[in-house]
Amino acid sequence: MSSNIGSSFRALFLLWLAGNGLRLTILAVPPVLALIIQDLKLSGTEVGILNGIPVLIFALASVPGSLLIARAGAVPALIIGLLVAAVGSALRGAAFNTFALYATTAIMAIGVAIMQPSLPPVVRQWMPGKIGFSTAVYTNGLLVGEIIPVVLAVPLVLPLFSGSWRSSLVFWSMPLFLIAAAIFLWQPKSKSGEIKPARHWMPDWRDPLLWKLGFIMSSANQFYFCANAFLPGFLLQSGRTELIAPALSGLNTGQLPASLVLLVMASRWERKKWPLLLAGAFAFASMAGMLTASGLWGMTAATSLAGFALAMILTLVLALPALLVAPDDVPRMSAGMFTIGYSVAVIVSVLAGVAWDITGDAAFAFLPMAIAALPLVLLTPTIDFSKRRS
């Protein structure tokens, strides 16, 4: 009995660490971006490209990641993804020009894109009886991995390296090497029986469930990325620049309470539709609040509600492939879901920018975001959450 408890705790801790690895190296850039701009003389367009590379790679590399999972297995693919992301992140510290920075950022993003579809089948292997809870655990790790480099980079890490952004990026790659080693050395035995290589790795693009899950996931993805990108411009245009920092802080830190709630409630909510629909209602309410709030507290409340809703949606959706399809199909369903979810985020980001340019009003950037969030409330009721397909 105690050995089973120890094995479960080890599995959950390793999943939490892997969740950290999904975001640590990505969020290591914003705190030192001003230094990178000054050193490499980046233009605004080049900064936009740098920020867009990871999202685009997530869309393009998820299916090849599914192939790797099919050939090597989910846990080896997770370790490979961690190592590739770590190497790419460390190499960014040696980037001597803009193109080199783009290339190394793409390598890092490929590693993360391999990790993302590998985690749902790893959850299925290590914790088949606690899929919702285990997904909430690694999603909590993901959110912590977003916050740690943002909070610690400027006051602690940069002073260690005399303000060098290059050394800072190398520093944030080190945890991924350690996480990969920990998973390799201490991975628990599979609890779902012998895991054989999957026969199929390419997502079934004719499967309606795949498109439904992809569009539901895209509702949260595009809202998060677009809000981070366009909310500062909206506040700048309306002369409320003092609200930019609190608004972005609320959007990102508001995710943590949702993650903590789901650590307790995920197993109870994992096959229910109403939590997703409620989170969707919160998301739309938060968007309305961001557009109409005039003061600090109103804007912070709106963005915090948005962060809460988006974290809730993401956690619940990430658990669905392992809950709804056969174990062999989890990697390719997850890969297809990530491909659709991130592709839509890129498209909506472009359309939001076009809407802003055409109207001259940054508030219109939120219109494509609102339309792209509709699948969450329209498609969720059409999915049968009560059973897994054979």
FENDAFEN-V898880 format. One record per residue. N is the residue number from 1. SS is DSSP state (alpha for helix, beta for strand, coil for the rest). PHI is phi in whole degrees, 0 to 359 (none if undefined). OMEGA is omega in degrees with one decimal (999 if undefined). Layout:
# FENDAFEN-V898880
N_SS_PHI_OMEGA + N_SS_PHI_OMEGA
This chain:
# FENDAFEN-V898880
1_coil_none_-179.1 + 2_alpha_296_178.8 + 3_alpha_294_177.4 + 4_alpha_295_178.1 + 5_alpha_296_178.8 + 6_alpha_297_179.0 + 7_alpha_294_179.1 + 8_alpha_294_178.8 + 9_alpha_297_179.0 + 10_alpha_297_179.3 + 11_alpha_298_-178.6 + 12_alpha_294_179.8 + 13_alpha_294_178.8 + 14_alpha_293_175.9 + 15_alpha_297_178.8 + 16_alpha_297_177.4 + 17_alpha_297_178.7 + 18_alpha_298_175.7 + 19_alpha_300_174.8 + 20_alpha_303_-177.6 + 21_alpha_296_179.2 + 22_coil_291_-171.8 + 23_coil_231_-174.8 + 24_coil_307_-175.0 + 25_coil_285_179.4 + 26_coil_289_-177.4 + 27_coil_277_173.7 + 28_coil_286_-175.8 + 29_coil_280_-175.3 + 30_alpha_309_-178.9 + 31_alpha_295_-178.1 + 32_alpha_247_-175.0 + 33_alpha_298_179.8 + 34_alpha_299_178.2 + 35_alpha_294_178.8 + 36_alpha_295_179.8 + 37_alpha_300_-179.0 + 38_alpha_293_-175.2 + 39_alpha_287_-176.2 + 40_alpha_263_177.8 + 41_coil_56_-178.0 + 42_coil_284_173.0 + 43_coil_274_177.3 + 44_alpha_299_178.2 + 45_alpha_297_-180.0 + 46_alpha_294_175.3 + 47_alpha_295_178.1 + 48_alpha_299_178.1 + 49_alpha_296_179.8 + 50_alpha_301_179.6 + 51_alpha_290_-176.5 + 52_alpha_275_-176.2 + 53_alpha_301_-178.9 + 54_alpha_301_-179.0 + 55_alpha_297_179.2 + 56_alpha_296_179.1 + 57_alpha_296_178.0 + 58_alpha_302_179.7 + 59_alpha_287_-173.3 + 60_alpha_277_-170.6 + 61_alpha_260_-178.3 + 62_alpha_293_-179.7 + 63_alpha_292_171.2 + 64_alpha_304_175.0 + 65_alpha_297_175.8 + 66_alpha_297_177.1 + 67_alpha_297_178.5 + 68_alpha_298_178.2 + 69_alpha_298_-179.4 + 70_alpha_296_-176.3 + 71_alpha_273_-173.0 + 72_alpha_256_-174.8 + 73_coil_107_-173.2 + 74_alpha_291_-177.8 + 75_alpha_293_175.1 + 76_alpha_301_178.3 + 77_alpha_296_177.4 + 78_alpha_299_179.9 + 79_alpha_294_178.4 + 80_alpha_299_178.7 + 81_alpha_300_177.8 + 82_alpha_299_-178.1 + 83_alpha_292_178.8 + 84_alpha_296_178.9 + 85_alpha_297_180.0 + 86_alpha_295_-179.9 + 87_alpha_296_179.9 + 88_alpha_299_-179.7 + 89_alpha_294_179.4 + 90_alpha_295_-179.7 + 91_alpha_295_176.8 + 92_alpha_301_179.2 + 93_coil_294_179.0 + 94_coil_258_-177.8 + 95_coil_297_-176.4 + 96_coil_261_176.2 + 97_coil_206_-175.2 + 98_alpha_296_-178.6 + 99_alpha_297_178.8 + 100_alpha_297_177.4 + 101_alpha_295_176.2 + 102_alpha_300_-175.3 + 103_alpha_297_-179.1 + 104_alpha_290_174.5 + 105_alpha_296_177.5 + 106_alpha_296_177.8 + 107_alpha_299_177.9 + 108_alpha_303_-177.6 + 109_alpha_293_176.4 + 110_alpha_298_177.2 + 111_alpha_300_178.5 + 112_alpha_295_179.8 + 113_alpha_295_174.8 + 114_alpha_286_-177.7 + 115_alpha_295_-171.7 + 116_alpha_301_178.8 + 117_alpha_285_179.2 + 118_alpha_279_-175.2 + 119_alpha_292_177.1 + 120_alpha_303_176.3 + 121_alpha_291_175.1 + 122_alpha_296_174.6 + 123_alpha_303_-179.7 + 124_alpha_297_-179.7 + 125_alpha_284_-172.9 + 126_alpha_276_-173.9 + 127_coil_224_-174.5 + 128_coil_296_-179.9 + 129_coil_270_-177.5 + 130_coil_226_-173.8 + 131_alpha_293_-179.6 + 132_alpha_297_-179.9 + 133_alpha_296_-178.5 + 134_alpha_295_175.6 + 135_alpha_295_176.9 + 136_alpha_297_179.6 + 137_alpha_294_-177.8 + 138_alpha_286_173.6 + 139_alpha_291_173.8 + 140_alpha_299_175.7 + 141_alpha_299_177.8 + 142_alpha_301_-177.5 + 143_alpha_292_176.1 + 144_alpha_296_177.7 + 145_alpha_294_173.9 + 146_alpha_285_-171.8 + 147_alpha_273_-173.4 + 148_alpha_305_-178.0 + 149_alpha_293_179.0 + 150_alpha_294_-176.9 + 151_alpha_281_-169.8 + 152_alpha_262_-171.5 + 153_alpha_300_-174.1 + 154_alpha_287_-175.8 + 155_alpha_284_-172.9 + 156_alpha_242_-170.8 + 157_alpha_285_-179.0 + 158_alpha_302_177.3 + 159_alpha_300_178.3 + 160_alpha_297_-175.2 + 161_coil_243_175.8 + 162_coil_55_176.7 + 163_coil_79_-178.4 + 164_coil_277_177.3 + 165_alpha_292_-180.0 + 166_alpha_295_178.8 + 167_alpha_294_178.4 + 168_alpha_298_180.0 + 169_alpha_294_175.8 + 170_alpha_296_179.9 + 171_alpha_302_-176.3 + 172_alpha_285_174.1 + 173_alpha_278_-175.3 + 174_alpha_300_178.9 + 175_alpha_303_-179.3 + 176_alpha_293_174.7 + 177_alpha_299_-179.1 + 178_alpha_292_178.8 + 179_alpha_295_177.9 + 180_alpha_300_179.1 + 181_alpha_295_-179.9 + 182_alpha_297_179.7 + 183_alpha_294_179.3 + 184_alpha_297_-174.1 + 185_alpha_276_-169.5 + 186_alpha_239_-179.6 + 187_coil_299_178.6 + 188_coil_284_175.2 + 189_coil_290_178.6 + 190_coil_295_178.1 + 191_coil_263_-176.5 + 192_coil_252_178.7 + 193_coil_88_-179.2 + 194_coil_295_-178.9 + 195_coil_263_179.3 + 196_coil_261_176.7 + 197_coil_304_-178.4 + 198_coil_290_178.8 + 199_coil_284_-176.2 + 200_coil_239_178.9 + 201_coil_237_179.9 + 202_coil_284_176.3 + 203_coil_304_176.7 + 204_coil_276_-174.6 + 205_coil_292_176.8 + 206_coil_270_-176.1 + 207_coil_280_179.3 + 208_alpha_301_-179.1 + 209_alpha_298_178.9 + 210_alpha_301_-178.7 + 211_alpha_292_177.4 + 212_alpha_297_179.9 + 213_alpha_295_179.2 + 214_alpha_298_-179.2 + 215_alpha_288_176.2 + 216_alpha_295_177.8 + 217_alpha_297_-179.5 + 218_alpha_297_178.8 + 219_alpha_303_178.9 + 220_alpha_283_-177.1 + 221_alpha_301_-174.5 + 222_alpha_293_178.8 + 223_alpha_298_-177.4 + 224_alpha_295_-176.2 + 225_alpha_293_-178.3 + 226_alpha_289_178.0 + 227_alpha_297_177.4 + 228_alpha_297_-175.7 + 229_alpha_277_-169.3 + 230_alpha_255_178.7 + 231_alpha_298_176.4 + 232_alpha_301_178.4 + 233_alpha_295_178.0 + 234_alpha_297_-179.7 + 235_alpha_289_176.8 + 236_alpha_296_-178.7 + 237_alpha_295_-178.8 + 238_coil_269_175.6 + 239_coil_72_-179.3 + 240_coil_239_-176.1 + 241_alpha_298_-179.9 + 242_alpha_293_-179.4 + 243_alpha_268_-174.1 + 244_alpha_297_-177.9 + 245_alpha_298_177.8 + 246_alpha_297_-179.4 + 247_alpha_295_-179.8 + 248_alpha_291_176.7 + 249_alpha_296_178.2 + 250_alpha_297_-179.2 + 251_alpha_299_-175.8 + 252_alpha_269_-179.9 + 253_alpha_284_177.5 + 254_alpha_294_179.6 + 255_alpha_285_-174.9 + 256_alpha_297_178.1 + 257_alpha_302_178.1 + 258_alpha_297_179.2 + 259_alpha_297_179.3 + 260_alpha_293_176.5 + 261_alpha_299_-176.8 + 262_alpha_287_173.4 + 263_alpha_300_179.9 + 264_alpha_271_-168.7 + 265_alpha_255_-171.3 + 266_alpha_302_-178.3 + 267_alpha_296_179.4 + 268_alpha_278_-174.4 + 269_alpha_260_-167.0 + 270_coil_297_179.6 + 271_coil_246_179.9 + 272_coil_245_-178.0 + 273_coil_273_-171.5 + 274_alpha_298_177.6 + 275_alpha_297_177.4 + 276_alpha_295_-179.5 + 277_alpha_293_177.2 + 278_alpha_296_178.1 + 279_alpha_297_176.1 + 280_alpha_297_176.9 + 281_alpha_297_176.5 + 282_alpha_300_-177.9 + 283_alpha_297_179.0 + 284_alpha_294_177.9 + 285_alpha_296_-179.9 + 286_alpha_293_178.1 + 287_alpha_297_177.0 + 288_alpha_299_178.9 + 289_alpha_294_179.3 + 290_alpha_297_-177.7 + 291_alpha_281_-174.7 + 292_alpha_247_-177.6 + 293_coil_295_-178.1 + 294_coil_248_-175.6 + 295_coil_245_-177.8 + 296_alpha_299_-175.0 + 297_alpha_291_178.6 + 298_alpha_295_-180.0 + 299_alpha_292_179.3 + 300_alpha_296_178.1 + 301_alpha_296_-178.9 + 302_alpha_296_-177.9 + 303_alpha_288_176.4 + 304_alpha_295_175.9 + 305_alpha_297_177.3 + 306_alpha_298_178.8 + 307_alpha_300_177.9 + 308_alpha_300_-177.7 + 309_alpha_296_-176.0 + 310_alpha_291_176.8 + 311_alpha_295_178.4 + 312_alpha_296_179.2 + 313_alpha_297_-176.5 + 314_alpha_300_-178.2 + 315_alpha_298_-177.9 + 316_alpha_292_-178.9 + 317_alpha_288_-179.5 + 318_alpha_299_180.0 + 319_coil_280_-169.8 + 320_alpha_293_178.9 + 321_alpha_304_-179.6 + 322_alpha_291_-179.3 + 323_alpha_271_-167.1 + 324_alpha_252_-177.4 + 325_coil_236_178.8 + 326_coil_298_-176.6 + 327_alpha_308_-179.0 + 328_alpha_295_-176.0 + 329_alpha_266_-176.8 + 330_alpha_299_-178.7 + 331_alpha_299_-176.4 + 332_alpha_286_174.5 + 333_alpha_295_178.6 + 334_alpha_297_-179.5 + 335_alpha_298_178.5 + 336_alpha_296_179.2 + 337_alpha_296_178.1 + 338_alpha_294_-179.8 + 339_alpha_300_-179.9 + 340_alpha_293_-175.6 + 341_alpha_299_-179.0 + 342_alpha_280_176.9 + 343_alpha_297_178.0 + 344_alpha_298_179.7 + 345_alpha_299_178.7 + 346_alpha_295_-178.1 + 347_alpha_296_-178.8 + 348_alpha_295_177.8 + 349_alpha_300_178.1 + 350_alpha_295_-179.0 + 351_alpha_296_178.1 + 352_alpha_295_176.9 + 353_alpha_295_178.1 + 354_alpha_296_179.1 + 355_alpha_299_177.1 + 356_alpha_295_-177.6 + 357_alpha_295_-177.0 + 358_alpha_293_-175.6 + 359_alpha_272_-174.4 + 360_coil_75_-177.5 + 361_coil_237_-177.6 + 362_alpha_297_179.2 + 363_alpha_298_-179.3 + 364_alpha_288_174.1 + 365_alpha_296_-178.8 + 366_alpha_279_-179.0 + 367_alpha_294_175.5 + 368_alpha_300_177.5 + 369_alpha_297_-179.6 + 370_alpha_294_179.6 + 371_alpha_296_-178.1 + 372_alpha_289_177.2 + 373_coil_274_-177.6 + 374_alpha_299_179.4 + 375_alpha_305_179.5 + 376_alpha_301_-177.1 + 377_alpha_271_-177.9 + 378_alpha_270_-174.0 + 379_alpha_265_-178.5 + 380_alpha_305_179.8 + 381_alpha_295_-176.8 + 382_alpha_272_-177.9 + 383_coil_259_176.3 + 384_coil_273_-178.3 + 385_coil_276_-169.3 + 386_coil_275_-176.1 + 387_coil_215_177.2 + 388_coil_260_177.4 + 389_coil_289_176.2 + 390_coil_281_999
